[in-house]
Amino acid sequence: MMLAYRLVRLIETHSDALAAGLLQKVRNSPLLLDYQNVPADELKQRVYEIYRHLGDWLLSKREDDIERRYREIGARRAAQHVPLSQLNWTIVLTKENLWEYLKKEAVMDRPTEVFGELEMLQMLDQFFDRAIYYGAVGYEQYTAAQHAAEVVSHS
């Protein structure tokens, strides 16, 4: 577990660089063209927030916080006309960006730390899996509410 804490601190300490790298990937990806609908400052803040507070979400294991946050993000992206596939791909890119960083920066002192690293990887996977799910839930709730409002207005 000690390695998990060290890796979390490494991520949080370098959250600015991680966020900048991810922003560049999002803005340059041909798969994420509709992210142009998201104001640059908003996207930068959300990306930074993920990396800066990842430790809180991982180590405290408060799923309700992840649920609330990603439902909000999903609804916001739906309101900005960002397709669900692009929301999900951005979350995947967030995870991949983090893996790339950890592969470059994280050095284990002892072979026994492999177990700590595996535990950390499992926690990260669980976090991003939940982010994708709850982002989709928020997105779907927003679009269902919009559809219902359109039906009522046309009645």
Number of C-alpha atoms within 10 A of each C-alpha: 14 11 20 21 15 12 20 22 16 16 23 21 13 15 21 17 15 22 24 14 16 22 20 10 16 21 15 11 12 9 13 18 14 16 21 13 12 16 10 12 9 10 16 16 11 13 22 22 15 18 21 20 15 19 20 14 17 19 14 10 14 11 15 10 13 19 19 14 16 22 24 18 21 29 22 17 24 22 16 15 14 21 18 17 11 17 22 19 16 22 17 16 16 22 18 13 16 19 15 11 17 14 9 8 12 15 11 12 9 7 8 9 16 13 13 18 18 14 15 21 14 11 17 20 13 14 18 17 16 16 24 21 16 22 29 23 19 23 25 17 16 20 17 12 11 14 12 11 11 11 10 9 8 6 5
